[in-house]
Amino acid sequence: MVRAVRRRALGRRWRHLAHERLDDVEPRIPLGKKFWSLEDDEKAALDALFEEPAVMAMILSLSGRDDGDRVRLVDAAYWKKGCSSLGNLRFAALVAIGGSKKSPAEHALIDLKEAVAAIAPSTDRKAMPRDHAARVVAGARALAPNLGSRMLATHVLGKPMVLRELLPQDLKLEIDQFSSGEATRAARYLAYVVGVAHARQMSAPDRALWAKAIGQRSRTGIEAPTWLWESIVDLTASLEAGYLEHCRLYALAQAA
């Protein structure tokens, strides 16, 4: 299943991304269930953001784009997207790159997500960036350089935000694609990928100590760390409570 998704990702183009994320190949973001209209201050903040040199430079650095091209914001919306959008800022922005009478502008879909405080503990707080967005980007560049290289730590309305361009090749593995056996094999494979990425950041003595500690524990006795369990439970509870409260307020507003 992982190989099948990877093969499908390699052949995707902008029209596939637009159809999947926007339900339209026209350069606009359709408002509705997934995308909500912006407040005036949000729109002004995003207009200013895409004028920043660092943001333009990051967008132009991808896919062999011309450094002299102009980047302009075409449309933007609040993006309701799972747990991560509950109580936090989450925006989708559509930008046009370049464009002239001879050649049409290229479009890119930008994901802007508020970075929050880490739940997982850190062994070396001095080496960890204090800015939440910078911490997320640093982690992505260490664990998945291909993804982290197109991410940028920035701020919108005083909140730390992670900006990244979504590419047509960005496909997620969905749990409903798998049978129980396939899900177990895929989880083992993906855990191996993450393990290798973490090991790459350790010194040889640290790796040896880690492997020894894991090897000394019984397979039946390994339990998830308390912070991991609590964070998952908290996220699940926040998701359900947040959406139910939104539905309640929406129903009251319609009845008024």
C-alpha positions as CSV (number, residue, x, y, z in Angstrom):
1,M,0.0,0.0,0.0
2,V,2.8,2.4,0.8
3,R,4.5,1.6,-2.5
4,A,1.2,2.1,-4.4
5,V,0.7,5.6,-2.8
6,R,4.3,6.5,-3.6
7,R,3.9,5.5,-7.3
8,R,0.6,7.5,-7.5
9,A,2.3,10.6,-5.9
10,L,5.1,10.6,-8.5
11,G,2.7,11.2,-11.4
12,R,0.7,14.0,-9.9
13,R,0.5,17.6,-11.2
14,W,-1.1,20.9,-10.1
15,R,-4.5,19.9,-11.6
16,H,-4.6,16.9,-9.3
17,L,-3.7,19.0,-6.2
18,A,-6.3,21.6,-7.2
19,H,-9.0,19.0,-7.8
20,E,-8.3,17.3,-4.5
21,R,-7.8,20.3,-2.2
22,L,-9.9,23.0,-3.9
23,D,-12.5,21.1,-5.8
24,D,-11.7,23.4,-8.7
25,V,-8.8,24.1,-11.1
26,E,-9.6,27.8,-11.3
27,P,-7.3,30.2,-9.3
28,R,-9.6,30.7,-6.3
29,I,-10.4,29.0,-3.0
30,P,-14.1,27.9,-2.8
31,L,-15.7,28.8,0.5
32,G,-17.8,26.2,2.2
33,K,-17.3,23.3,4.6
34,K,-13.5,23.2,4.5
35,F,-12.6,26.8,3.7
36,W,-14.1,29.8,5.6
37,S,-13.9,33.5,4.8
38,L,-11.2,35.6,6.5
39,E,-11.7,38.5,9.0
40,D,-10.4,41.8,7.8
41,D,-7.4,41.7,10.0
42,E,-6.5,38.2,8.9
43,K,-6.7,39.2,5.2
44,A,-4.5,42.3,5.8
45,A,-1.9,40.2,7.8
46,L,-1.7,37.6,4.9
47,D,-1.4,40.4,2.3
48,A,1.6,41.8,4.3
49,L,3.1,38.3,4.8
50,F,3.4,37.5,1.1
51,E,5.2,40.8,0.6
52,E,8.0,39.8,2.9
53,P,11.3,39.0,1.1
54,A,11.9,35.8,3.1
55,V,8.5,34.4,2.2
56,M,8.9,35.3,-1.5
57,A,12.5,33.8,-1.6
58,M,11.3,30.5,-0.1
59,I,8.5,30.1,-2.6
60,L,10.8,31.1,-5.6
61,S,13.5,28.6,-4.4
62,L,11.3,25.6,-5.2
63,S,10.8,23.8,-8.6
64,G,13.5,25.8,-10.4
65,R,11.6,29.1,-10.4
66,D,13.1,32.3,-11.6
67,D,14.5,34.4,-8.7
68,G,13.1,37.5,-10.4
69,D,9.5,36.3,-10.6
70,R,6.9,38.2,-8.7
71,V,4.9,36.4,-6.0
72,R,1.4,37.7,-5.3
73,L,-1.5,36.5,-3.1
74,V,-4.5,35.6,-5.2
75,D,-6.9,34.3,-2.6
76,A,-6.8,33.0,1.0
77,A,-9.2,31.4,3.5
78,Y,-9.3,29.9,6.9
79,W,-8.8,26.1,6.6
80,K,-10.8,23.9,8.9
81,K,-8.6,20.8,9.0
82,G,-8.9,18.3,11.8
83,C,-7.5,18.7,15.3
84,S,-4.8,21.2,14.3
85,S,-7.3,23.9,13.4
86,L,-9.2,23.8,16.7
87,G,-8.6,27.1,18.5
88,N,-5.6,27.9,16.4
89,L,-4.9,29.7,13.2
90,R,-4.8,27.7,10.0
91,F,-4.9,29.3,6.5
92,A,-4.8,28.2,2.9
93,A,-3.3,30.7,0.5
94,L,-3.3,30.6,-3.2
95,V,-0.4,32.6,-4.8
96,A,0.5,33.4,-8.4
97,I,4.1,33.3,-9.5
98,G,5.4,35.2,-12.4
99,G,3.1,35.5,-15.5
100,S,3.2,37.6,-18.6
101,K,1.4,38.1,-21.9
102,K,3.5,35.3,-23.4
103,S,3.3,32.8,-20.5
104,P,0.5,32.3,-17.8
105,A,1.3,32.6,-14.1
106,E,2.1,29.5,-12.2
107,H,0.0,28.9,-9.1
108,A,1.0,27.4,-5.7
109,L,-1.1,26.4,-2.7
110,I,0.4,27.5,0.6
111,D,-0.5,25.9,4.0
112,L,-0.1,28.2,7.0
113,K,-0.4,26.5,10.4
114,E,0.0,27.9,13.9
115,A,2.8,26.3,15.9
116,V,2.0,25.6,19.5
117,A,4.1,24.6,22.5
118,A,5.6,21.1,22.4
119,I,4.0,18.4,24.6
120,A,6.9,16.0,24.2
121,P,9.9,16.6,26.6
122,S,13.2,17.8,25.3
123,T,16.5,16.5,26.6
124,D,18.5,19.6,25.7
125,R,16.4,22.7,26.1
126,K,19.3,25.0,25.3
127,A,19.6,23.6,21.8
128,M,15.9,23.8,21.1
129,P,14.6,27.0,19.4
130,R,12.4,29.0,21.8
131,D,10.1,30.1,18.9
132,H,7.5,27.4,18.4
133,A,7.5,27.8,14.6
134,A,11.3,27.7,14.4
135,R,11.2,24.5,16.6
136,V,8.8,22.8,14.2
137,V,10.8,23.7,11.1
138,A,14.1,22.6,12.7
139,G,12.5,19.3,13.6
140,A,11.2,18.8,10.1
141,R,14.5,19.6,8.5
142,A,16.2,17.1,10.8
143,L,13.7,14.3,10.3
144,A,12.5,14.8,6.8
145,P,14.8,17.2,4.9
146,N,12.8,17.0,1.7
147,L,9.8,18.4,3.6
148,G,11.6,20.7,5.9
149,S,13.4,22.5,3.1
150,R,10.1,23.9,1.9
151,M,9.0,25.1,5.3
152,L,9.5,28.5,6.8
153,A,9.0,29.8,10.3
154,T,7.1,33.1,10.3
155,H,4.5,35.1,12.3
156,V,0.9,36.1,11.5
157,L,-1.1,38.4,13.9
158,G,1.6,37.9,16.5
159,K,1.3,34.1,16.4
160,P,4.1,31.7,15.4
161,M,3.2,30.1,12.1
162,V,4.8,27.4,9.9
163,L,4.5,28.1,6.2
164,R,4.9,25.5,3.5
165,E,4.0,24.9,-0.1
166,L,1.9,21.9,-0.8
167,L,3.1,20.0,-3.8
168,P,1.0,17.6,-5.9
169,Q,3.2,14.8,-4.6
170,D,2.1,15.3,-1.0
171,L,-0.2,12.4,-0.4
172,K,-1.1,11.1,3.1
173,L,-1.7,7.4,3.9
174,E,-5.3,7.1,5.2
175,I,-6.1,4.4,7.7
176,D,-9.2,3.3,5.8
177,Q,-7.0,2.3,2.9
178,F,-5.6,-0.6,4.9
179,S,-6.7,-3.9,6.2
180,S,-5.7,-4.8,9.8
181,G,-2.6,-6.8,8.5
182,E,-1.6,-4.1,6.1
183,A,-1.9,-1.4,8.7
184,T,0.3,-3.3,11.1
185,R,3.0,-3.8,8.4
186,A,2.8,-0.2,7.3
187,A,3.1,1.1,10.9
188,R,6.2,-1.1,11.3
189,Y,7.7,0.3,8.1
190,L,6.9,3.9,9.0
191,A,8.2,3.5,12.5
192,Y,11.4,2.2,11.0
193,V,11.7,5.3,8.8
194,V,11.2,7.6,11.8
195,G,13.6,5.5,13.9
196,V,16.4,5.9,11.3
197,A,15.7,9.6,11.1
198,H,16.1,10.0,14.9
199,A,19.2,7.7,14.9
200,R,20.8,9.9,12.3
201,Q,20.9,12.7,14.9
202,M,22.5,10.7,17.6
203,S,26.2,10.0,18.2
204,A,27.4,6.4,18.0
205,P,27.6,6.0,21.8
206,D,24.1,7.4,22.2
207,R,22.7,5.0,19.6
208,A,24.3,2.1,21.4
209,L,22.8,3.1,24.8
210,W,19.4,3.5,23.2
211,A,19.5,0.2,21.5
212,K,20.6,-1.5,24.7
213,A,17.9,0.1,26.7
214,I,15.2,-1.0,24.2
215,G,16.6,-4.5,24.0
216,Q,16.5,-5.0,27.8
217,R,12.7,-4.5,27.8
218,S,10.3,-7.3,27.2
219,R,8.2,-7.0,24.0
220,T,5.0,-7.5,26.1
221,G,6.1,-4.9,28.6
222,I,6.7,-1.9,26.3
223,E,4.1,0.8,26.9
224,A,3.7,4.2,25.3
225,P,5.1,7.1,27.3
226,T,2.6,8.8,29.5
227,W,3.0,12.2,27.7
228,L,2.3,10.5,24.4
229,W,-0.9,8.8,25.6
230,E,-2.1,11.9,27.3
231,S,-1.5,14.1,24.3
232,I,-3.5,11.7,22.0
233,V,-6.4,11.6,24.4
234,D,-6.4,15.4,24.8
235,L,-6.3,15.9,21.1
236,T,-9.2,13.5,20.6
237,A,-11.3,15.1,23.3
238,S,-10.5,18.6,22.0
239,L,-11.6,17.6,18.5
240,E,-14.9,16.2,19.6
241,A,-15.7,19.0,22.0
242,G,-14.6,21.7,19.7
243,Y,-16.7,20.5,16.7
244,L,-19.8,19.8,18.9
245,E,-19.5,23.3,20.4
246,H,-19.2,24.8,16.9
247,C,-22.3,22.9,15.8
248,R,-24.2,24.2,18.8
249,L,-23.3,27.8,18.2
250,Y,-24.1,27.4,14.5
251,A,-27.5,26.0,15.3
252,L,-28.3,28.8,17.7
253,A,-27.2,31.4,15.1
254,Q,-29.5,29.9,12.5
255,A,-32.4,29.8,14.9
256,A,-32.0,33.4,15.9
